[in-house]
């Protein structure tokens, strides 16, 4: 029998406030744009609210459960994009341009952004779950449906690849 999530609106609101930024950052990393990340984050919380009675504490914490729902919503969006025609004349990513007073930070952000883009989608997702989501290896394992040991190994390999890509000469 599933242990339902506390169904009070106040309880869900507190969970939302605790997790929304991390969920958004994770989804933003997977999708690569702000507008879609906002939409998918909202969709993920809507799904979570509707399905809160299916939450089972024996399978992991509430954060991991939310990240699993967000992951599925983001993957749905990525599949939808593959079916849709590419948009012509997309605007450049304004967020990639940092103010001059933050030049060093902008260079580091750009380096990480490029390195993340070069990673395989699975590795990029692992990095996002670990650092944007702040999930433990056990929580990542629950989201991905694998063992904690396997999740830890995969996260370590993904971070090593990211570190190598960030330190590679340009």
ChimeraX attribute file (.defattr): number of C-alpha atoms within 10 A of each C-alpha:
attribute: neighborCount
match mode: 1-to-1
recipient: residues
	/A:1	6
	/A:2	11
	/A:3	13
	/A:4	13
	/A:5	18
	/A:6	12
	/A:7	11
	/A:8	8
	/A:9	10
	/A:10	10
	/A:11	11
	/A:12	17
	/A:13	12
	/A:14	10
	/A:15	15
	/A:16	17
	/A:17	10
	/A:18	12
	/A:19	18
	/A:20	17
	/A:21	14
	/A:22	21
	/A:23	30
	/A:24	23
	/A:25	20
	/A:26	28
	/A:27	31
	/A:28	21
	/A:29	23
	/A:30	23
	/A:31	18
	/A:32	13
	/A:33	13
	/A:34	16
	/A:35	11
	/A:36	17
	/A:37	23
	/A:38	16
	/A:39	15
	/A:40	25
	/A:41	27
	/A:42	17
	/A:43	16
	/A:44	25
	/A:45	23
	/A:46	13
	/A:47	15
	/A:48	22
	/A:49	17
	/A:50	10
	/A:51	13
	/A:52	20
	/A:53	14
	/A:54	13
	/A:55	19
	/A:56	16
	/A:57	13
	/A:58	9
	/A:59	14
	/A:60	16
	/A:61	14
	/A:62	17
	/A:63	20
	/A:64	23
	/A:65	20
	/A:66	24
	/A:67	28
	/A:68	21
	/A:69	22
	/A:70	26
	/A:71	23
	/A:72	15
	/A:73	21
	/A:74	25
	/A:75	16
	/A:76	12
	/A:77	17
	/A:78	15
	/A:79	11
	/A:80	11
	/A:81	12
	/A:82	9
	/A:83	8
	/A:84	9
	/A:85	8
	/A:86	9
	/A:87	6
	/A:88	6
	/A:89	6
	/A:90	7
	/A:91	6
	/A:92	8
	/A:93	10
	/A:94	7
	/A:95	10
	/A:96	12
	/A:97	14
	/A:98	15
	/A:99	10
	/A:100	9
	/A:101	8
	/A:102	10
	/A:103	12
	/A:104	11
	/A:105	13
	/A:106	17
	/A:107	14
	/A:108	12
	/A:109	15
	/A:110	16
	/A:111	17
	/A:112	17
	/A:113	16
	/A:114	14
	/A:115	19
	/A:116	24
	/A:117	15
	/A:118	14
	/A:119	17
	/A:120	11
	/A:121	13
	/A:122	13
	/A:123	20
	/A:124	21
	/A:125	20
	/A:126	26
	/A:127	24
	/A:128	23
	/A:129	29
	/A:130	18
	/A:131	13
	/A:132	19
	/A:133	23
	/A:134	18
	/A:135	19
	/A:136	16
	/A:137	21
	/A:138	19
	/A:139	25
	/A:140	26
	/A:141	19
	/A:142	20
	/A:143	24
	/A:144	16
	/A:145	11
	/A:146	12
	/A:147	15
	/A:148	17
	/A:149	12
	/A:150	14
	/A:151	22
	/A:152	18
	/A:153	12
	/A:154	17
	/A:155	23
	/A:156	15
	/A:157	15
	/A:158	21
	/A:159	18
	/A:160	12
	/A:161	18
	/A:162	23
	/A:163	14
	/A:164	12
	/A:165	18
	/A:166	18
	/A:167	12
	/A:168	10
	/A:169	6
	/A:170	6
